[in-house]
């Protein structure tokens, strides 16, 4: 959506296809990091964006073996917004779509599910999709796969995937929030359990980490046993775990960390999770995908406008984004293997490791994870011009 918006703003004809009737999908990435808020500022949309209902987190705190520690402090970031905005992803996408529709070169087709690629002479020249109105074929100078970790586009393109493995899966759920609860994103680590709580106004969006492939065992032990596991790590939740009435209230996220060695083919480019699925650690996946989109728009708007997009142009996008992708995934895998795997693999009381003790004693160190989470490695900035700035974007008839 961001890439389509930026390209349409630059005067490029764009069609965005979404297979669902709306953007509502619960338990998707809802953390809008300072790097993404900076993009909104550069587009002149930040003030309007922040009028939408959201919560703001200026720190990330955790409890490690009963010791409270501030893990990240965003107050020193070199950005206009020194906080994470917590906003449902459907609201974010609706906001972007509303602004993109103001440009005559932008079209959004809902309920259009891509089923195959159209190829001619070894080059991708468009897609075929199914819609309620029948088959749809869209021809394009460039097809972009931004359809997530189970990407149909990359599968149809035959692009090989390198899987780095993940020792964990995550169970997502909602639990109501009381006025006396804390209001910061909180992670709790102790006695074989990892429980993360994201403040969402009148409820918590909660993540309970389990060993990879362990969901069937959790269900075998029963819902009451699962409720007891939550209370064991977060005792103040004892008065509301009954809100988990059945297993339909608990959603499984199968954690994947993978990457395409090559993100493109002639006429086709993958970005976001379609190019590199991220772990939920740090909540950076959506923001890394948006950075991909900004970089792609910066590098491809000119060639697309001139009708001369080459494979070399697509390779430049991957080169630009490969370093931050590799380093971010390396850090995520490191945390998964050396921290989370060790925590969930033992029921012994957890003693705060050296890293936690240093973060507690030396507040300046909290700027490092804040920078990595909030801004990331090689942040992108909007360099494409608004082709309609002089006369204002015109709504399509």
Backbone torsions as a table, in degrees:
resi	resn	phi	psi	omega
1	UNK	NA	-43.7	178.3
2	UNK	-63.1	-44.9	179.7
3	UNK	-62.7	-44.2	178.5
4	UNK	-60.2	-42.2	178.2
5	UNK	-60.8	-49.3	-176.9
6	UNK	-64.4	-40.1	-179.7
7	UNK	-70.2	-41.8	177.7
8	UNK	-63.2	-38.8	177.1
9	UNK	-60.7	-31.9	179.3
10	UNK	-86.1	1.2	176.0
11	UNK	96.5	7.9	179.8
12	UNK	-88.4	136.4	176.2
13	UNK	-69.6	128.1	-174.5
14	UNK	-134.3	138.4	168.2
15	UNK	-123.3	123.1	175.4
16	UNK	-106.1	127.2	-179.5
17	UNK	-107.8	131.2	177.3
18	UNK	-127.9	126.5	-172.8
19	UNK	-75.4	-20.6	-178.3
20	UNK	-92.6	168.0	179.3
21	UNK	-79.1	-19.8	176.6
22	UNK	-151.0	-176.6	-177.2
23	UNK	-97.9	7.3	-174.3
24	UNK	-75.1	109.2	170.8
25	UNK	-140.8	115.7	-177.3
26	UNK	-72.9	155.7	176.5
27	UNK	62.0	36.6	168.5
28	UNK	-97.2	172.1	-179.4
29	UNK	-61.0	116.0	-175.9
30	UNK	-113.7	9.7	-177.9
31	UNK	-97.1	116.4	178.4
32	UNK	-100.3	106.8	-170.8
33	UNK	-82.8	165.5	-180.0
34	UNK	-54.2	-32.1	178.6
35	UNK	-63.3	-39.9	178.5
36	UNK	-73.7	-38.7	175.9
37	UNK	-62.4	-32.2	176.5
38	UNK	-65.5	-38.5	175.3
39	UNK	-61.5	-42.6	176.7
40	UNK	-59.9	-39.5	177.1
41	UNK	-63.0	-45.1	-177.7
42	UNK	-65.4	-24.1	176.8
43	UNK	-88.3	-3.1	-179.1
44	UNK	76.1	21.8	-174.2
45	UNK	-114.8	2.0	-170.3
46	UNK	-62.8	-48.6	-177.6
47	UNK	-59.5	-43.4	179.3
48	UNK	-66.6	-39.9	-179.7
49	UNK	-61.0	-44.1	-176.2
50	UNK	-74.6	-5.6	172.4
51	UNK	-77.2	-16.5	176.2
52	UNK	-71.7	146.9	-179.9
53	UNK	-56.6	128.5	179.1
54	UNK	-161.2	167.4	170.9
55	UNK	-116.8	156.2	-178.0
56	UNK	-120.9	132.3	177.7
57	UNK	-118.2	113.5	-178.9
58	UNK	-94.3	-7.9	174.7
59	UNK	-143.8	160.9	168.2
60	UNK	-119.5	124.9	-179.1
61	UNK	-116.9	158.5	177.9
62	UNK	-146.3	162.4	173.0
63	UNK	-118.4	116.6	-179.4
64	UNK	-115.3	109.0	-177.6
65	UNK	58.4	32.3	179.5
66	UNK	89.2	-6.9	178.6
67	UNK	-94.3	122.1	178.4
68	UNK	-80.9	136.0	-179.8
69	UNK	-145.1	140.7	171.4
70	UNK	-84.8	116.0	-175.2
71	UNK	-84.1	-38.8	-178.3
72	UNK	-142.2	137.9	178.4
73	UNK	-125.5	111.9	-173.4
74	UNK	-85.6	1.4	-171.8
75	UNK	-68.3	-13.3	-177.9
76	UNK	-107.8	8.4	-177.2
77	UNK	-69.5	145.3	178.5
78	UNK	-83.4	54.3	-177.8
79	UNK	-132.8	163.8	178.2
80	UNK	-69.0	-33.5	178.4
81	UNK	-111.9	119.4	-178.4
82	UNK	-105.8	54.5	179.4
83	UNK	-161.5	163.2	170.2
84	UNK	-94.0	131.1	174.9
85	UNK	-94.6	127.5	177.9
86	UNK	-99.7	110.2	-174.7
87	UNK	-142.9	133.9	177.1
88	UNK	-53.5	137.5	-175.6
89	UNK	-61.3	-31.7	179.3
90	UNK	-65.5	-34.0	176.5
91	UNK	-67.5	-40.7	178.5
92	UNK	-61.9	-47.2	-178.9
93	UNK	-66.7	-39.2	176.3
94	UNK	-60.1	-41.4	-179.9
95	UNK	-61.6	-48.6	-179.1
96	UNK	-63.9	-43.5	-179.1
97	UNK	-62.3	-41.3	179.4
98	UNK	-58.7	-41.6	-179.6
99	UNK	-76.1	-35.0	178.7
100	UNK	-65.3	-36.0	-178.8
101	UNK	-64.4	-15.5	178.8
102	UNK	-72.2	-13.3	-179.1
103	UNK	-98.5	131.8	-174.7
104	UNK	-64.8	-18.9	-177.3
105	UNK	-92.2	8.4	-179.1
106	UNK	-110.0	131.0	174.0
107	UNK	-132.2	136.4	177.2
108	UNK	-119.5	122.1	177.8
109	UNK	-109.7	114.1	175.1
110	UNK	-87.2	162.1	-179.0
111	UNK	52.8	41.9	177.0
112	UNK	-124.3	101.1	-175.1
113	UNK	-97.8	117.5	179.8
114	UNK	-66.6	131.4	-179.7
115	UNK	-115.7	-28.5	179.7
116	UNK	-159.9	165.4	177.6
117	UNK	-97.4	149.9	173.3
118	UNK	-99.9	123.6	-177.7
119	UNK	-124.9	144.6	174.5
120	UNK	-140.7	123.3	178.1
121	UNK	54.6	41.3	176.4
122	UNK	79.7	5.8	-179.5
123	UNK	-117.4	138.4	174.3
124	UNK	-76.5	125.5	-176.6
125	UNK	-121.8	10.6	177.2
126	UNK	155.4	-164.2	-177.5
127	UNK	-138.1	162.6	167.4
128	UNK	-118.2	143.1	-178.2
129	UNK	-140.1	159.4	172.7
130	UNK	-106.5	139.3	-179.3
131	UNK	-135.3	165.5	176.3
132	UNK	-59.6	-21.7	-179.3
133	UNK	-93.8	4.0	-179.9
134	UNK	114.8	-175.7	-178.1
135	UNK	-63.2	147.9	178.5
136	UNK	-130.3	134.8	173.5
137	UNK	-122.7	129.4	178.3
138	UNK	-120.7	122.5	175.9
139	UNK	-95.8	139.7	-176.1
140	UNK	-152.7	149.9	174.0
141	UNK	-68.9	-24.5	176.5
142	UNK	-146.6	132.5	172.7
143	UNK	-108.9	128.6	-179.0
144	UNK	-113.8	123.7	174.4
145	UNK	-90.2	110.5	177.1
146	UNK	-129.6	40.5	-170.8
147	UNK	-107.4	33.7	165.3
148	UNK	82.5	-175.8	-172.0
149	UNK	-69.5	-17.7	175.3
150	UNK	-108.6	41.9	-171.7
151	UNK	-55.7	122.3	171.8
152	UNK	-68.3	-38.4	-176.8
153	UNK	-62.3	-48.7	-178.3
154	UNK	-68.0	-32.5	177.3
155	UNK	-65.7	-45.4	179.7
156	UNK	-66.8	-27.6	179.1
157	UNK	-78.4	-13.0	179.4
158	UNK	71.3	26.0	-179.9
159	UNK	-79.4	124.0	-179.1
160	UNK	-69.3	149.0	-176.7
161	UNK	-119.0	135.4	174.2
162	UNK	-100.6	118.9	-177.6
163	UNK	-97.9	124.5	-178.9
164	UNK	-95.0	-2.4	177.0
165	UNK	77.2	157.5	177.1
166	UNK	-151.6	128.4	-177.7
167	UNK	-83.2	5.2	-172.3
168	UNK	-134.5	157.4	162.8
169	UNK	-126.7	171.8	-175.9
170	UNK	-133.2	136.8	172.8
171	UNK	-104.5	119.7	-178.0
172	UNK	-100.3	146.0	178.6
173	UNK	-161.0	164.4	173.0
174	UNK	-108.3	138.1	171.3
175	UNK	-136.5	140.0	-175.0
176	UNK	-64.8	156.1	-179.4
177	UNK	-111.3	139.8	176.8
178	UNK	-100.2	153.3	179.7
179	UNK	-58.1	-25.6	-178.7
180	UNK	-86.2	-4.2	179.3
181	UNK	-72.0	156.9	172.2
182	UNK	-65.8	163.8	-176.9
183	UNK	-121.1	14.4	178.2
184	UNK	-105.1	152.4	171.2
185	UNK	-57.7	129.3	-173.8
186	UNK	-130.6	132.4	172.1
187	UNK	-112.5	136.1	-178.9
188	UNK	-120.6	127.1	-177.1
189	UNK	-127.5	118.5	176.7
190	UNK	-177.7	145.4	171.7
191	UNK	47.4	50.6	175.4
192	UNK	77.3	12.0	-177.1
193	UNK	-127.7	143.6	172.4
194	UNK	-130.2	123.7	-175.5
195	UNK	-135.7	123.4	-177.1
196	UNK	-116.3	136.0	-177.9
197	UNK	-126.0	122.4	177.2
198	UNK	-107.5	124.6	-177.8
199	UNK	-70.7	121.7	-177.6
200	UNK	-129.2	44.7	178.9
201	UNK	81.3	-102.6	-177.1
202	UNK	-94.8	6.7	176.2
203	UNK	-148.9	164.3	173.5
204	UNK	-102.8	134.6	167.1
205	UNK	-93.4	113.9	-169.6
206	UNK	-112.4	145.2	177.0
207	UNK	-128.0	122.5	176.0
208	UNK	-109.0	121.0	-174.9
209	UNK	-86.6	133.6	178.5
210	UNK	-127.5	160.2	175.7
211	UNK	-61.9	149.1	179.2
212	UNK	-52.2	129.9	178.8
213	UNK	73.9	12.0	-174.7
214	UNK	-90.6	5.4	-174.7
215	UNK	-64.8	-41.0	179.9
216	UNK	-61.4	-38.4	179.2
217	UNK	-67.5	-39.4	177.2
218	UNK	-60.4	-44.1	-179.6
219	UNK	-68.6	-35.6	179.6
220	UNK	-62.0	-36.7	-179.5
221	UNK	-72.4	-20.5	174.2
222	UNK	103.4	157.1	-176.0
223	UNK	-67.5	-36.1	-179.9
224	UNK	-64.3	-39.3	177.2
225	UNK	-64.5	-36.8	177.8
226	UNK	-66.6	-41.9	176.3
227	UNK	-58.6	-41.0	-180.0
228	UNK	-64.8	-34.1	176.7
229	UNK	-63.4	-41.1	178.8
230	UNK	-64.0	-45.3	-178.9
231	UNK	-64.5	-33.3	-179.8
232	UNK	-64.0	-33.5	-179.0
233	UNK	-95.3	-25.0	179.4
234	UNK	-135.8	78.8	-172.9
235	UNK	-55.9	-31.2	-177.6
236	UNK	-69.3	-6.1	177.2
237	UNK	-86.9	1.1	-174.1
238	UNK	-61.1	-27.1	-176.7
239	UNK	-86.0	4.7	-177.2
240	UNK	-141.1	-2.9	179.2
241	UNK	-64.4	-18.0	175.8
242	UNK	-64.6	-13.2	175.9
243	UNK	-65.9	-18.3	173.0
244	UNK	-82.0	89.7	-171.8
245	UNK	-79.2	-34.7	177.9
246	UNK	-154.3	179.2	-174.6
247	UNK	-70.1	-12.4	174.6
248	UNK	-67.4	-18.7	178.4
249	UNK	-85.0	-0.6	-179.2
250	UNK	-122.7	122.7	-176.7
251	UNK	-109.9	132.5	179.8
252	UNK	-88.6	126.2	168.9
253	UNK	-107.4	113.4	175.6
254	UNK	-80.3	112.0	-174.2
255	UNK	-76.2	132.2	179.5
256	UNK	-134.2	137.7	170.3
257	UNK	-126.4	109.0	-179.9
258	UNK	-145.9	172.8	-177.8
259	UNK	-158.0	142.5	172.2
260	UNK	-79.8	127.2	172.1
261	UNK	-60.3	-33.6	176.3
262	UNK	-131.9	125.9	-172.2
263	UNK	-90.4	1.3	-168.0
264	UNK	-145.0	161.9	167.3
265	UNK	-139.3	164.8	176.0
266	UNK	-52.6	119.8	178.7
267	UNK	86.2	2.1	-175.8
268	UNK	-143.0	141.1	177.5
269	UNK	-139.7	137.8	172.3
270	UNK	-107.2	141.1	176.5
271	UNK	-137.7	171.0	178.4
272	UNK	63.0	-148.9	-177.8
273	UNK	-61.7	-23.0	176.4
274	UNK	-65.2	-26.4	177.8
275	UNK	-99.0	-28.8	-175.6
276	UNK	-158.8	96.5	178.1
277	UNK	-70.9	133.9	-175.9
278	UNK	-108.9	152.8	170.2
279	UNK	-70.7	155.0	176.0
280	UNK	-70.5	-5.6	-179.3
281	UNK	-58.6	123.9	180.0
282	UNK	82.7	-11.8	-179.1
283	UNK	60.6	30.3	-171.3
284	UNK	-91.4	-6.7	-172.6
285	UNK	-58.2	-51.1	-178.8
286	UNK	-62.0	-37.1	-176.9
287	UNK	-74.7	-33.9	174.7
288	UNK	-66.0	-38.8	178.2
289	UNK	-62.8	-40.7	179.1
290	UNK	-66.2	-37.4	175.5
291	UNK	-61.8	-39.7	174.3
292	UNK	-57.3	-44.9	-176.7
293	UNK	-63.7	-42.9	-179.9
294	UNK	-64.2	-44.2	179.4
295	UNK	-63.2	-42.5	180.0
296	UNK	-62.7	-42.5	178.5
297	UNK	-63.3	-43.6	-180.0
298	UNK	-59.0	-40.7	-173.1
299	UNK	-88.4	-22.8	-171.6
300	UNK	-111.7	-14.5	-177.8
301	UNK	-58.5	-43.8	179.6
302	UNK	-62.7	-55.6	177.9
303	UNK	-59.0	-39.3	179.0
304	UNK	-65.3	-40.9	178.1
305	UNK	-62.2	-32.4	179.2
306	UNK	-90.7	-3.4	179.0
307	UNK	71.6	26.1	-173.9
308	UNK	-129.1	41.8	179.5
309	UNK	-70.4	125.5	-179.5
310	UNK	-112.7	167.0	175.8
311	UNK	-62.0	-32.6	177.5
312	UNK	-63.3	-35.5	176.7
313	UNK	-63.4	-42.1	-179.9
314	UNK	-67.5	-37.2	177.9
315	UNK	-63.4	-32.8	178.9
316	UNK	-65.5	-35.8	176.7
317	UNK	-62.3	-47.1	179.9
318	UNK	-62.8	-43.0	179.5
319	UNK	-60.8	-38.8	-179.4
320	UNK	-64.5	-37.8	-172.2
321	UNK	-102.0	-5.7	-175.2
322	UNK	-69.6	-40.7	-178.5
323	UNK	-61.6	-52.5	178.3
324	UNK	-61.6	-33.1	178.1
325	UNK	-65.4	-49.5	-178.8
326	UNK	-61.1	-46.5	-177.1
327	UNK	-67.2	-39.6	179.7
328	UNK	-65.6	-44.4	178.8
329	UNK	-65.6	-37.6	177.5
330	UNK	-60.2	-44.1	178.7
331	UNK	-65.1	-40.9	179.3
332	UNK	-63.3	-45.2	178.8
333	UNK	-63.3	-37.5	178.6
334	UNK	-61.3	-46.3	179.7
335	UNK	-65.5	-41.5	178.8
336	UNK	-58.9	-45.5	-173.1
337	UNK	-80.1	-40.5	-171.4
338	UNK	-96.0	-15.0	-179.8
339	UNK	-116.8	-65.6	-170.9
340	UNK	-67.1	-44.2	179.7
341	UNK	-58.7	-41.0	-178.9
342	UNK	-67.7	-36.5	-179.5
343	UNK	-67.1	-49.9	-175.6
344	UNK	-75.8	-8.1	179.7
345	UNK	-93.0	2.4	-178.1
346	UNK	-142.8	141.2	177.0
347	UNK	-99.1	8.6	179.2
348	UNK	-76.9	152.5	174.2
349	UNK	-55.5	138.3	-175.2
350	UNK	-94.0	126.6	174.5
351	UNK	-92.0	135.3	-179.8
352	UNK	-58.0	124.6	178.7
353	UNK	-71.0	173.8	-176.6
354	UNK	-56.7	-41.3	-178.6
355	UNK	-58.5	-44.2	-179.9
356	UNK	-65.5	-42.5	-180.0
357	UNK	-63.1	-37.9	179.2
358	UNK	-68.5	-41.4	178.2
359	UNK	-62.0	-34.2	-179.5
360	UNK	-73.5	-37.2	-174.7
361	UNK	-87.4	-28.7	-175.3
362	UNK	-121.6	89.6	-176.1
363	UNK	-55.3	-30.4	-178.2
364	UNK	-62.0	-26.1	-179.5
365	UNK	-67.7	-20.2	-179.2
366	UNK	-68.2	-14.0	178.2
367	UNK	-70.6	-26.2	-177.0
368	UNK	-67.8	-57.0	176.3
369	UNK	-62.7	-30.4	177.3
370	UNK	-62.4	-41.4	179.3
371	UNK	-66.8	-44.8	-178.6
372	UNK	-65.3	-40.8	-178.2
373	UNK	-79.8	-45.1	-171.5
374	UNK	-79.8	-36.2	-176.3
375	UNK	-114.1	-38.2	179.3
376	UNK	83.0	-175.3	-178.5
377	UNK	-96.9	126.5	-177.7
378	UNK	57.2	67.2	176.8
379	UNK	-64.9	147.2	-178.3
380	UNK	-102.3	151.2	179.0
381	UNK	-127.8	145.7	-176.8
382	UNK	-68.4	119.5	178.9
383	UNK	-116.7	-7.3	178.3
384	UNK	-76.8	143.3	179.1
385	UNK	-84.6	158.8	172.5
386	UNK	-88.5	105.9	-175.7
387	UNK	-66.4	-14.1	-176.3
388	UNK	-111.3	12.3	-172.1
389	UNK	-61.4	-36.8	-174.8
390	UNK	-67.9	-38.5	-177.1
391	UNK	-111.7	-2.2	179.3
392	UNK	83.6	142.9	179.6
393	UNK	-64.1	136.2	-178.3
394	UNK	-102.1	132.4	177.9
395	UNK	-68.6	146.1	177.5
396	UNK	-67.9	147.3	174.7
397	UNK	-64.8	NA	NA
